[in-house]
Amino acid sequence: MAVAWLPRATRLRAPTAEPAWVKWSLVVLALLFLLSFLLLPLVLVFAEALRGGVAAFLAAISDPDALAAIRLTFVVTAIVVPLNLVFGVAAAWAVSKHAFPGKRILVSLVDLPFAVSPVVAGLVFVLIFGRQGWAWPLIDPGWRVHLPLLGEILVQLPRIVFALPGIVLATTFVTFPFIARELMPLMEQQGSEEELAALSLGANGWQTFWRVTVPNIRWALLYGVLLCSARAMGEFGAVSVVSGHIRGRTNTLPLHVEILYNEYAYGAAFAAASLLALSALVTLVLKTWLEWRHGEALAASHRY
């Protein structure tokens, strides 16, 4: 009660008790930033895509090269996401449920793609599987001269660089932390009590995994799959290095947009880019819904 009689300047203020003009200035500044750097470019992409009319837009996205790029993008995503799903669950399980030498090294390796430029990652695969790489003799048809039987088998292997396997490898490297990083903190927080209880009641390993572990991590797992899929579809740097830019064969949708823009086909470039922007919006809507619907589970996966 004595505090109420102290002069206003000497009273303790709450950390958030700022003047109204400060609050509104921060709100307006944040809104201007979002409008200028996020919303306005997104609106411009769709506006430029439809500037020539709906017919021109449909013609641009139904072009054979565009359809090949869209198809390749979905194929790569369909391969990469299950691979990262298996790796992410396995890595999170190993880190959260077991103690072993090198555990910190494994966690650091999971974070490695966040620290390495995607272009550098693509270059590494070129240096390994390219014509001058150390793995080239394993896929070089010249092996048939020295090892006829083994060479006939190896010559059937697809090329890695400038082909689908190289694009898959580069995209997998860039995207594999997303699922693992979503699951690790959540599984560490949950501990192993429920799994141990299931095992003590007679459940085997697979039953424990499918009936106890997966239900506990399903929303964080879905969230990680969503982020991984979005990054896989939009990856540019690593794929640009290993793809070779072969039109209709190794160009994903982001690379197709770049080629069209460099050829001054702005309408077609923005039409293809609008598909990527649309996929980003769908991802954002699903992400927001997951956070709203299962906020506690997802918040637990983001705590460290």
C-alpha positions in Angstrom: 0.0 0.0 0.0 2.9 2.3 0.7 4.1 2.0 -2.9 0.9 3.7 -4.1 1.9 6.9 -2.4 5.4 7.0 -4.0 6.0 9.5 -6.8 5.1 8.1 -10.3 8.8 8.3 -11.4 10.0 6.1 -8.5 7.4 3.3 -8.9 8.6 0.0 -10.4 7.2 -0.6 -13.8 6.5 -3.9 -15.4 9.0 -4.9 -18.2 6.2 -4.5 -20.8 4.6 -1.4 -19.4 5.7 0.8 -22.3 3.8 3.9 -23.6 1.1 3.3 -26.1 3.0 5.1 -28.9 5.9 2.7 -28.5 3.7 -0.4 -28.8 1.9 0.9 -31.8 5.1 2.1 -33.4 6.6 -1.5 -33.1 3.4 -3.0 -34.4 3.3 -0.7 -37.4 7.0 -1.3 -38.1 6.5 -5.1 -38.0 3.5 -4.8 -40.3 5.4 -2.6 -42.8 8.3 -5.0 -42.8 5.9 -8.0 -43.5 4.1 -6.2 -46.2 7.2 -4.9 -47.9 9.4 -8.0 -47.8 6.9 -10.9 -47.6 3.4 -10.1 -48.8 4.1 -7.6 -51.6 6.6 -9.9 -53.4 4.1 -12.8 -53.1 1.3 -10.7 -54.6 3.6 -9.5 -57.4 4.5 -13.1 -58.3 0.8 -13.9 -58.9 0.1 -10.6 -60.6 3.0 -11.1 -63.1 2.0 -14.7 -63.7 -1.6 -13.6 -64.7 -0.6 -10.5 -66.5 -0.9 -12.1 -69.9 -4.2 -13.7 -69.0 -5.3 -17.1 -67.8 -4.7 -18.7 -71.2 -1.1 -17.6 -71.2 -0.7 -18.8 -67.7 -2.1 -22.3 -68.5 0.1 -22.5 -71.6 3.2 -21.7 -69.6 2.6 -24.4 -67.0 1.4 -26.9 -69.5 4.6 -26.6 -71.7 6.4 -29.9 -72.0 9.5 -28.6 -70.3 7.4 -27.1 -67.4 5.6 -30.4 -67.0 8.8 -32.3 -67.0 10.2 -29.9 -64.3 7.1 -30.3 -62.2 7.2 -34.1 -62.5 10.8 -34.2 -61.6 10.3 -32.0 -58.6 7.5 -34.3 -57.3 9.6 -37.4 -58.0 12.6 -36.1 -56.1 10.3 -35.0 -53.2 8.6 -38.4 -53.1 12.0 -40.1 -52.9 13.7 -37.7 -50.5 11.0 -37.3 -47.9 10.7 -41.1 -47.1 14.5 -41.3 -46.9 14.6 -38.4 -44.4 11.7 -39.9 -42.5 13.6 -43.1 -41.9 16.8 -41.3 -41.1 15.1 -38.7 -38.9 13.2 -41.2 -36.7 16.3 -43.5 -36.4 18.6 -40.5 -35.5 16.1 -39.1 -33.0 15.6 -42.6 -31.5 19.3 -43.1 -31.1 20.0 -39.7 -29.6 17.0 -39.6 -27.2 16.8 -43.2 -26.1 20.4 -44.3 -25.9 23.7 -43.1 -24.5 26.7 -44.0 -26.6 30.2 -42.6 -27.4 30.0 -40.0 -30.2 26.5 -38.9 -29.4 27.4 -35.2 -29.6 29.2 -35.8 -32.8 26.0 -37.3 -34.3 23.9 -34.3 -33.2 26.5 -32.0 -34.8 26.5 -34.0 -38.0 22.7 -33.7 -38.1 23.1 -29.9 -38.0 25.9 -29.9 -40.7 23.6 -29.0 -43.6 22.5 -25.9 -41.8 26.1 -24.7 -41.7 27.2 -25.7 -45.2 26.1 -23.8 -48.2 23.9 -25.8 -50.6 26.2 -24.9 -53.5 29.2 -26.3 -51.6 27.2 -29.5 -50.9 26.4 -29.9 -54.6 30.0 -29.3 -55.5 31.1 -32.1 -53.1 28.9 -34.6 -54.9 30.3 -33.4 -58.2 33.9 -33.9 -56.9 33.0 -37.4 -55.7 30.9 -38.7 -58.5 32.0 -36.5 -61.4 34.4 -37.6 -64.2 37.4 -36.6 -62.1 36.0 -37.9 -58.8 37.3 -40.9 -56.9 34.0 -42.8 -57.3 33.9 -42.4 -61.1 35.7 -45.7 -61.9 32.8 -47.5 -60.2 30.3 -46.2 -62.7 32.6 -45.7 -65.7 31.8 -48.0 -68.6 35.5 -48.4 -69.2 35.5 -51.0 -66.5 34.2 -53.5 -69.1 37.6 -53.6 -70.7 39.2 -55.0 -67.6 36.4 -56.7 -65.8 33.9 -58.0 -68.3 31.3 -59.5 -65.9 31.6 -56.8 -63.3 31.7 -54.1 -65.9 28.5 -55.3 -67.5 26.8 -54.9 -64.1 28.3 -51.5 -63.3 27.5 -50.1 -66.7 23.8 -50.5 -65.9 24.2 -48.2 -63.0 22.8 -44.7 -63.7 25.1 -41.7 -63.8 25.1 -39.9 -60.4 25.9 -36.4 -61.4 23.7 -34.7 -64.0 21.0 -37.3 -63.4 18.2 -38.1 -61.0 20.4 -39.9 -58.4 22.6 -36.8 -58.0 19.6 -34.5 -57.6 18.2 -36.9 -55.0 21.5 -37.1 -53.1 21.9 -33.3 -53.0 18.3 -32.7 -51.9 18.6 -35.4 -49.3 21.7 -33.8 -47.8 20.1 -30.4 -47.7 16.8 -31.5 -46.1 17.7 -34.3 -43.8 18.0 -32.2 -40.5 14.3 -31.1 -40.7 12.6 -34.3 -39.4 15.4 -35.3 -37.0 15.5 -31.8 -35.5 11.7 -31.8 -34.9 11.8 -35.2 -33.2 14.9 -35.1 -31.0 13.8 -32.6 -28.3 10.3 -34.1 -28.1 11.6 -37.6 -27.7 14.2 -36.5 -25.2 11.4 -34.8 -23.2 9.1 -37.8 -23.3 11.8 -40.2 -22.1 11.7 -44.0 -22.2 9.2 -44.8 -19.4 6.3 -45.7 -21.7 8.5 -47.9 -24.0 9.9 -49.7 -20.9 6.4 -50.2 -19.6 5.3 -51.7 -22.9 8.3 -54.0 -23.0 7.7 -55.1 -19.4 4.1 -56.0 -20.4 5.3 -58.3 -23.1 5.3 -56.1 -26.2 8.2 -56.7 -28.7 10.3 -53.9 -30.2 8.1 -53.3 -33.3 4.9 -53.3 -31.2 6.4 -50.8 -28.8 7.5 -48.6 -31.7 4.2 -48.6 -33.6 1.8 -48.5 -30.7 3.7 -46.3 -28.2 6.5 -44.3 -29.9 4.8 -43.3 -33.1 1.5 -42.1 -31.5 3.5 -39.9 -29.2 5.5 -38.3 -32.0 3.0 -38.3 -34.8 2.3 -34.6 -34.9 5.9 -33.5 -34.6 6.7 -36.1 -37.3 4.0 -34.7 -39.6 5.3 -31.2 -39.0 8.8 -32.3 -39.9 7.6 -34.0 -43.0 5.8 -30.9 -44.0 8.9 -28.7 -43.7 11.1 -31.3 -45.4 8.7 -31.5 -48.4 8.6 -27.7 -48.7 12.4 -27.4 -48.7 12.8 -30.3 -51.1 10.5 -28.8 -53.7 12.1 -25.4 -53.4 15.8 -26.4 -53.2 17.9 -24.5 -55.8 21.6 -24.2 -54.9 22.7 -27.9 -54.5 20.4 -29.1 -57.3 21.7 -26.4 -59.6 25.3 -27.7 -59.3 24.5 -31.4 -59.8 21.7 -31.3 -62.3 23.5 -30.1 -65.4 20.5 -28.0 -66.4 19.4 -30.5 -69.0 16.1 -29.1 -70.2 13.2 -31.6 -69.9 15.4 -34.1 -68.0 17.2 -32.7 -65.0 15.6 -29.3 -64.4 13.4 -29.1 -61.3 10.8 -26.3 -61.1 13.2 -23.8 -59.4 15.8 -24.4 -62.1 13.1 -24.1 -64.8 12.1 -20.7 -63.4 15.7 -19.5 -63.6 16.1 -20.6 -67.2 12.9 -18.9 -68.3 13.9 -15.7 -66.5 17.4 -15.7 -68.1 15.7 -16.1 -71.5 13.5 -13.1 -70.8 10.4 -15.2 -70.8 9.1 -13.3 -67.8 5.5 -14.3 -68.0 6.3 -18.0 -68.2 8.9 -17.6 -65.4 6.5 -16.0 -63.1 3.8 -18.6 -64.0 6.2 -21.4 -62.9 7.2 -19.4 -59.9 3.6 -19.0 -58.8 3.4 -22.8 -58.5 6.2 -22.7 -56.0 4.6 -19.8 -54.2 1.3 -21.7 -54.1 3.0 -24.7 -52.6 4.6 -22.4 -50.0 1.2 -21.0 -49.1 -0.3 -24.5 -48.7 2.6 -25.4 -46.5 2.1 -22.3 -44.4 -1.6 -23.0 -44.0 -0.9 -26.6 -43.0 1.9 -25.5 -40.6 -0.4 -22.9 -39.0 -3.2 -25.5 -38.6 -0.9 -28.0 -37.0 0.4 -25.4 -34.6 -3.1 -24.3 -33.7 -4.5 -27.9 -33.5 -1.5 -29.5 -31.7 0.4 -26.5 -30.3 1.6 -28.2 -27.1 3.1 -31.2 -28.8 4.8 -29.0 -31.4 6.0 -26.5 -28.8 7.6 -29.4 -26.9 9.5 -30.4 -30.0 11.0 -26.8 -30.3 12.3 -26.6 -26.7 16.0 -27.1 -25.9 
